[in-house]
């Protein structure tokens, strides 16, 4: 490990990918992202590996379906704004 490589908690990784921390733990258990264990048994993630995944150098697709894919921060791509109440008026 690079001595300058910071270790991130599952919560910090989850915030970067905009997923639940349990999703990050599942990714680690499935071998999709490397992790190390602290002496207390907690998972930590190398910041350099997480950044590489964020930049598309790693693959996190097809883990447990769409629910575990990083969410898009922008509006829906098809221009839809979701269901409306227009038909109720």
N, C-alpha and C positions, 0 to 999 in steps of 0.2 A: 504494500500500500504506500502511496506517496504520502510522506509525512505532512504535507500541506493540504491533503485532501480531507475536508471537513466531513464528519459523519452526521447524517440527518435522521431524525426520528420518522416513524411511519406517518405521523401527523404532518410533518413538514413536507414529506414527499407527496402525500395526499393533496395538500394545498396547492402544490405546483401543478399536479395533474388534474386537479379539481374533481377528485373522487373521494370516497370514504376511506379512512385509514385501514379498515378491514380489507378493502380491495387491494391495497398495497401489500398487506400481509399475505393475501391469497396469491398475488403475483410472485412474491418471494418463495412461498411454499411450492409453487408450480415451477420454480426455476427461471421465471421470466425476467427477474431482476435480482442481482446479487445482493446478499445481505450478510452481515456478520452479527454475532451475538455478543452482548455485553456479559460480564461476569454474572450479572443478575438474570440473564436469559432473555433480555429485550433485544429486538432487532434494530439494527442501524444500517444505513445505506450510504455508500460513498457518493459524495456530491458530484464528482466527475462522471460517474456512471449514470446518475440520474439526469444530469445535464445532457449527456450524450443521447439518452432516450428521448428527452424533450426535443432535441434537435433532429430527431429522426434517424439517428445512427443505430438504434436498437428497435426491436419489434415487440409490441405489447398486444398485437391483434389476436383475436379469437381465443381469449382466455376463458371467459365464461359467458360470452355473448356481449351484446351492445351495452349492457348495464355496467360493464367493467372497462369500457373504453373511455379515454379522457374526453370530457365534454367540450363542445365548441362554445367559445365565449360569445360569439356573435349571434345575430338573429337567424331564424330558420332560413336555409338556403333557397327554398322554393318560394319565398316571398309570403308565405302563409303566416298569419299571426295566431293560428290556432282557432278553436271553436269560438263562435260568437253567440250572442243572444238575439241576433237580428230577426230570426224567425219567431220570436216570442212577442214581438211588439205589433 
